[in-house]
C-alpha cells in the first residue's frame, strides 16, 4: 500500500522537515540530520570557508516542495552536506551526530578547519548510524542495553526520569566509544507531554528515530488485599500506558521517514517480561501490565506494518544483578518476601535461593541476552507483533 506523503506533512515545521529530508537523502544508510537553525552565512560563504557544500532553496511553503527539489537533485545528494531553506534555516547531515554537530558549528559559529583525525571514525558495526532511544536507560537493564547498542554503532538517546543519572550514562558511553553521539533526555513515560518533548528533541538533535526501545518499567508485588489502587495504577501508568504513549509519538517521525523512502524500516521494541507470558502468584499489577503490553504489541503491529514499522516485545527472565532485584531495601527479593510469594521463606535470602533453584541454565538473564534479541528484531524484516522469550527456558512458547 502506497502511503500518501500529505498525511504526515501538513505542518511546515523543522520537526516534520527533518524526517522527510532523512528519508530522501542517501549519503549514508542511516544519516543523522541536525537542524542548525537560521544562519547569516550564505551558501557561497560556506563553500569558500569550510569546504562544505550545500543546496539552497529560496522559496518553499511545504515539505512536498522540499521533496521535489531533493528528488531533482538526487544525483548531488551524496556530494553535499546541508540544505538551506529560506526563512526556516539550515539542515546538516552526516554519518554520526558528532560529525553533523561539527558541521553545524562551522555554519552557525566561528568557521574552523576540521582535520580528519578529529572526526569520529566510521566502523562497520551492526547498528551503525541507527538512532536508538532507550527509555528507562539510566540504570539496570536499560543502562546496560544502551551501552551494548552503542558499542554496536547506534546513536543512543538515554531517556529517563532521572536526568542526572541519564547524563552520567551518556557521558560514560561517549567516553567509552570515543564519540560524542550519546545524548541524555529527561522523560517521564507516564506523562504525554514529557514523551512528546522527548521525541521532538530527538528529531531536532538527530533528525529522526530508527529504533525506540520502550524499556521504562516498575514492579510492585502483593496480594489483592495488600495492593492499593494507587500502587496498581502507578504500575499500569508506567508499564502499560507509558508504552502506548511512547509508541504513539515515536511512530510519527518513523511514518514520515518511510513515506519518503519506501525501503525504510523502523522498530519499536518493548522490554516486556516472562511475567507477560505467564501469571505469577501475588503479582497481579505487574503481570497485568505486561500481558497488556503484549496485547498492544500485537494490535499496534498490525496498524504500523504498512509503514514498515516493526513492533515487537522481548520478554526477559530475571536480571538478579540489577537494582530491581538486588536493592537491599526496595529490591524484588525484599518485596517478594514481604508479599509471601515464596512459601516458607524466612528472609529475602531464602527468596533469592528459591529463584536461583528454578534457573535451568543456573544463572539469571543478562543484558547481553536481551540486547541480542533486540538486535535480531532490528535486523530482520519479516517478523512483527512477536513476544520473544529471553528467559533461559523458564517460559516456552507453544
PyMOL commands that set and color helices and strands:
alter all, ss='L'
color gray80, all
select helices_A, chain A and resi 5-7+14-24+43-50+63-72+74-77+97-108+116-118+140-151+163-177+192-206+229-259+274-276+284-307+323-326+332-338+348-357+367-379
alter helices_A, ss='H'
color red, helices_A
select strands_A, chain A and resi 32-37+54-57+82-85+89-94+131-135+155-160+183-186+211-214+266-271+309-316+387-390
alter strands_A, ss='S'
color yellow, strands_A
deselect
rebuild
show_as cartoon
